[in-house]
Amino acid sequence: MKYSFTILLLPLINLSCNHTKMATTSSCADYSIYYNYTSDRNTLKQLKDIPNLKEIDEQSFNFYLDSGDNFEKIKKDQIVFVPESEFFQIPDRKGEIPLYVLGFVQNNNIKQYLVFGLHIGQNSSLYIINQVDNKITSMFSAHSNYNSGYGGENVETKKVSDSIFNVKVFHSYDTIDRNGNSSETCHYQLILSDEGYLSVVP
């Protein structure tokens, strides 16, 4: 099985960084916000098994990209539990992650699920999960506002076109590097292929 990414933002991709008081333990070169599922057709099949999942209009889709989890009610039959080892592609990862599948957008031949990782006591992370020909092909982190007390992460996404997404990621840390930096901002432009796989503009 190929891995494009490990847990939510780990080493892989390099794009532009804006540094004011930034770059602690690493740089934008050490993070990725997406990965591709390249082998198993049963990956994340729980999403595909949800009955009567509603289609979301373009305006609402952009609203969720901008605002995150502003839904008022959660439908229990749209919550699935996925092994973290499968979702994050880390074979020895234990446990399951609860996901709330809000709905989907039909983007030409690509079905895009809007999926929230449910976290107690904080805003949920929004993932866009892509499907082509009944196979889950890729995923990226589209929105989050997370602070653990040891560090924080804020992700914002703007849809440029059906196949281009601009993603801004801000990290803050409770430690500083040798230069006294404690945060960083990274900018990524993701390209979605007709086959449903993601890549980043170098």
Backbone torsions as a table, in degrees:
resi	resn	phi	psi	omega
1	MET	NA	132.8	-180.0
2	LYS	-85.0	146.0	177.2
3	TYR	-119.2	128.9	174.5
4	SER	-102.5	-7.0	-165.9
5	PHE	-173.8	150.6	175.9
6	THR	-104.5	-115.1	178.5
7	ILE	-83.3	162.1	-165.9
8	LEU	-25.9	-47.3	179.4
9	LEU	-142.2	92.5	-178.4
10	LEU	-129.9	179.3	-168.4
11	PRO	-56.4	136.0	166.2
12	LEU	175.8	-58.8	-162.6
13	ILE	-105.2	147.3	175.7
14	ASN	-119.1	127.2	170.3
15	LEU	-138.4	-155.8	-175.1
16	SER	-84.7	146.2	176.3
17	CYS	-122.5	138.0	171.0
18	ASN	-103.4	117.5	-174.6
19	HIS	-111.0	120.7	166.8
20	THR	-113.7	-72.1	171.3
21	LYS	-119.3	77.6	-159.9
22	MET	-136.3	170.9	174.0
23	ALA	63.0	88.1	179.9
24	THR	-91.1	-88.6	-175.1
25	THR	-81.3	-8.2	-174.3
26	SER	-158.5	-159.5	176.0
27	SER	-142.4	-179.2	179.4
28	CYS	-61.0	-21.4	177.5
29	ALA	-65.5	-16.5	-174.4
30	ASP	-100.6	13.0	-177.3
31	TYR	-129.4	152.2	169.5
32	SER	-137.8	149.7	179.3
33	ILE	-115.2	8.4	-177.1
34	TYR	-145.6	164.5	163.6
35	TYR	-155.5	162.1	-178.6
36	ASN	-108.4	139.1	172.1
37	TYR	-95.6	116.0	-168.3
38	THR	-114.1	-5.4	-172.5
39	SER	-124.5	-63.7	-168.1
40	ASP	-82.2	121.9	178.5
41	ARG	-70.8	-14.5	179.8
42	ASN	-92.1	2.4	179.2
43	THR	-57.7	128.8	177.7
44	LEU	53.7	35.6	-177.4
45	LYS	-65.4	-17.9	177.9
46	GLN	-57.3	-33.3	179.4
47	LEU	-64.6	-41.2	-176.0
48	LYS	-72.3	-18.8	-176.1
49	ASP	-87.4	-4.2	-179.1
50	ILE	-73.6	122.9	-178.4
51	PRO	-80.3	150.9	171.5
52	ASN	55.2	37.9	178.0
53	LEU	-72.7	132.1	-172.9
54	LYS	-82.7	150.2	173.9
55	GLU	-87.0	136.8	-176.6
56	ILE	-102.5	136.8	-179.6
57	ASP	-76.3	164.8	-174.4
58	GLU	-61.8	-40.0	-179.7
59	GLN	-63.4	-43.6	178.6
60	SER	-66.9	-38.1	178.1
61	PHE	-57.9	-48.2	179.6
62	ASN	-65.9	-32.8	177.2
63	PHE	-62.9	-45.1	-179.9
64	TYR	-67.4	-36.7	175.7
65	LEU	-59.2	-37.7	-176.2
66	ASP	-82.3	-36.7	-168.9
67	SER	-111.2	-18.1	-179.0
68	GLY	81.7	-140.3	-168.5
69	ASP	-89.2	75.3	178.7
70	ASN	-101.3	25.1	175.4
71	PHE	-79.4	149.1	-175.0
72	GLU	-93.3	-33.0	-177.0
73	LYS	-125.2	146.2	176.4
74	ILE	-112.7	128.3	176.4
75	LYS	-88.6	120.6	-173.7
76	LYS	-60.5	-32.8	-177.7
77	ASP	-75.4	-0.7	176.3
78	GLN	-108.0	12.6	173.7
79	ILE	-98.8	128.6	176.9
80	VAL	-125.5	154.1	177.6
81	PHE	-114.5	119.8	-174.9
82	VAL	-116.5	134.7	176.2
83	PRO	-56.6	131.9	179.0
84	GLU	-61.6	-31.9	178.9
85	SER	-61.9	-32.7	179.2
86	GLU	-81.7	-45.1	-176.2
87	PHE	-65.5	-43.9	-178.0
88	PHE	-97.6	0.4	177.1
89	GLN	58.3	43.3	175.9
90	ILE	-120.7	103.5	-170.8
91	PRO	-53.9	-37.5	-176.1
92	ASP	-94.7	10.2	178.5
93	ARG	-73.1	134.6	-177.9
94	LYS	-102.8	160.3	173.6
95	GLY	88.6	178.6	-179.9
96	GLU	-124.9	153.6	176.1
97	ILE	-111.7	127.5	176.4
98	PRO	-79.3	130.1	-179.1
99	LEU	-122.9	135.9	174.4
100	TYR	-106.5	115.7	-177.8
101	VAL	-92.2	103.3	-174.5
102	LEU	-71.5	-39.8	-177.4
103	GLY	168.6	-161.2	-178.4
104	PHE	-145.6	159.7	172.1
105	VAL	-118.6	135.0	175.6
106	GLN	-92.2	106.9	-177.1
107	ASN	-105.5	88.3	-173.4
108	ASN	55.6	-120.3	-179.1
109	ASN	-87.8	2.9	-175.6
110	ILE	-107.4	126.4	173.7
111	LYS	-92.2	121.7	-176.8
112	GLN	-112.8	114.2	178.5
113	TYR	-84.4	137.8	169.7
114	LEU	-96.1	113.6	-170.7
115	VAL	-127.3	129.1	178.6
116	PHE	-107.4	129.4	170.3
117	GLY	-80.6	120.1	-174.1
118	LEU	-84.3	121.4	-179.7
119	HIS	-125.3	133.5	-179.9
120	ILE	-74.6	129.9	172.2
121	GLY	81.1	11.7	178.2
122	GLN	-156.4	165.3	177.8
123	ASN	-63.8	145.2	-177.9
124	SER	-82.6	149.7	176.4
125	SER	-81.8	138.6	176.6
126	LEU	-101.0	127.5	175.4
127	TYR	-115.5	142.4	169.9
128	ILE	-103.4	118.4	-177.4
129	ILE	-113.4	126.6	-173.0
130	ASN	-101.4	143.9	179.4
131	GLN	-136.2	134.4	175.9
132	VAL	-132.7	131.2	179.0
133	ASP	51.8	45.6	176.3
134	ASN	64.7	20.7	176.8
135	LYS	-123.8	127.0	173.9
136	ILE	-68.7	124.5	-172.0
137	THR	-110.4	-32.2	-174.8
138	SER	-164.4	169.3	179.3
139	MET	-152.9	147.4	169.4
140	PHE	-142.4	153.7	177.0
141	SER	-80.4	119.8	-173.3
142	ALA	-105.5	-27.3	-178.5
143	HIS	-158.4	135.7	171.3
144	SER	-160.4	157.6	175.6
145	ASN	-145.5	88.0	-166.7
146	TYR	-122.3	136.4	173.7
147	ASN	-144.1	117.9	-176.9
148	SER	-92.1	-7.6	-171.1
149	GLY	95.2	-22.9	176.5
150	TYR	-104.7	-14.7	-179.7
151	GLY	175.6	166.4	-178.1
152	GLY	-135.6	164.3	178.9
153	GLU	-146.5	132.0	176.3
154	ASN	-129.1	124.4	-178.8
155	VAL	-120.3	131.7	176.9
156	GLU	-129.6	142.3	-178.3
157	THR	-131.6	138.1	172.0
158	LYS	-121.3	129.1	176.9
159	LYS	-83.3	119.2	-179.8
160	VAL	-87.8	-41.9	177.7
161	SER	-155.5	-176.1	179.6
162	ASP	-60.5	-24.2	-174.7
163	SER	-118.7	2.2	-176.7
164	ILE	-128.8	129.2	178.6
165	PHE	-130.5	127.3	174.6
166	ASN	-95.2	125.4	-175.9
167	VAL	-122.1	129.3	177.1
168	LYS	-112.5	129.5	-178.8
169	VAL	-124.3	125.2	175.8
170	PHE	-113.7	127.3	177.2
171	HIS	-114.7	139.4	170.0
172	SER	-128.0	152.1	-174.0
173	TYR	-131.9	157.6	176.1
174	ASP	-92.6	5.6	175.7
175	THR	-125.9	166.6	177.9
176	ILE	-124.5	157.7	178.1
177	ASP	-89.7	-172.8	-176.3
178	ARG	-63.9	-19.3	179.0
179	ASN	-95.9	3.8	179.4
180	GLY	82.8	16.0	-178.4
181	ASN	-88.4	145.1	-178.2
182	SER	-134.0	10.0	178.2
183	SER	-159.7	168.4	176.6
184	GLU	-156.3	152.7	175.5
185	THR	-123.5	129.2	-178.2
186	CYS	-122.4	143.4	178.9
187	HIS	-118.9	132.2	-178.6
188	TYR	-129.9	142.9	170.1
189	GLN	-118.8	114.7	-177.6
190	LEU	-96.0	139.4	176.9
191	ILE	-112.9	127.6	178.6
192	LEU	-102.8	118.0	-177.8
193	SER	-79.1	166.7	177.6
194	ASP	-62.8	-23.1	179.1
195	GLU	-85.0	-3.2	176.4
196	GLY	91.4	10.7	-179.7
197	TYR	-100.8	152.8	-175.9
198	LEU	-106.0	146.2	171.6
199	SER	-144.0	169.8	-176.7
200	VAL	-120.7	142.8	177.7
201	VAL	-70.2	122.7	-177.3
202	PRO	-71.1	NA	NA
